[in-house]
Amino acid sequence: MRNTQYNCKLGKGCGLIEETLSLLEIYQDGMTIDALLEYVHQSNTLSKCTELRTKDIVKLVFYPRLMSRNPKVPIWLKEIRSKGLLLHHFKQLLLLYCARENAVIYDYIINVLNEFRLSGVEKINADSIKNFVVNIVNSGQANWGESICVRQARYIKKVLVEFDMINNQNQILPYEIYSFTVLYLMHELHFEGLSDVAIWNHDDWKLFGLDKYQVQDKIMEFNLKGGYIAQCTGDLMTIAWKYNTMEEFINGTL
């Protein structure tokens, strides 16, 4: 469900929170990428952006993150937002889709930032992010020059700040997954066809600092009231699901 190839696309939008909210307001079910771009131009939705920047946002950021794998995602997010989910909570859903499309931020969070948290580190060293990027190049996973490495490190920091994981002084902020994010991710993975055990063990939970046992605790915490009945024995988990579609889940939960 995610792009594991390292590329430079993160710089095209970073978190892109405000622009995504604006695009979700005008997006209609079944709208093609070209139709969306045309409507954005006609309605001047992204008035602060140049024509080229607008095209990049729609075609290189909004579409790959939210529409390329499942065109229903913008409709789900639009409905969730319209039902009044708080922005801090909603941003965790946007983080999920941003990280899935950009391996450089996904892997930094789960392999570096999470380790800092576990070790009790309070502030990211100034060279931490750049060293992570350089290691990608040194391992042969990307062919980036010095200037690109510097920009990639800057993009990673910007995304971490935008999604409230660190502040501008590189201090690591308290970060906890919200209840709706737990339920949304569970149901999204379920409707993608994953088994109950695969949902439990999915890597996406690591974006929110959760290990397997913490995921189990979260799943059991929302048992019954979350729209499912879960049972766990050893390494086995079975879930009886109440909702048949994401639309039912959203309407039944919010």
Sequence and secondary structure as in RCSB ss.txt:
>XXXX:A:sequence
MRNTQYNCKLGKGCGLIEETLSLLEIYQDGMTIDALLEYVHQSNTLSKCTELRTKDIVKLVFYPRLMSRNPKVPI
WLKEIRSKGLLLHHFKQLLLLYCARENAVIYDYIINVLNEFRLSGVEKINADSIKNFVVNIVNSGQANWGESICV
RQARYIKKVLVEFDMINNQNQILPYEIYSFTVLYLMHELHFEGLSDVAIWNHDDWKLFGLDKYQVQDKIMEFNLK
GGYIAQCTGDLMTIAWKYNTMEEFINGTL
>XXXX:A:secstr
    S  SGGGGTTT HHHHHHHHHH  TT  HHHHHHHHHHHTTTTTS HHHHHHIIIIIIHHHHTSS TTHHH
HHHHHHHTT  HHHHHHHHHHHHHHH HHHHHHIIIIIHHHHHTT  B  TTHHHHHHHHHHHTTS    HHHHH
HHHHHHHHHHHHTTSB TT BB      HHHHHHHHHHHHHTT  HHHHHT GGGGGGT  HHHHHHHHHHTTTT
TSEEEEEETTEEEEEE  SSHHHHHHHH 
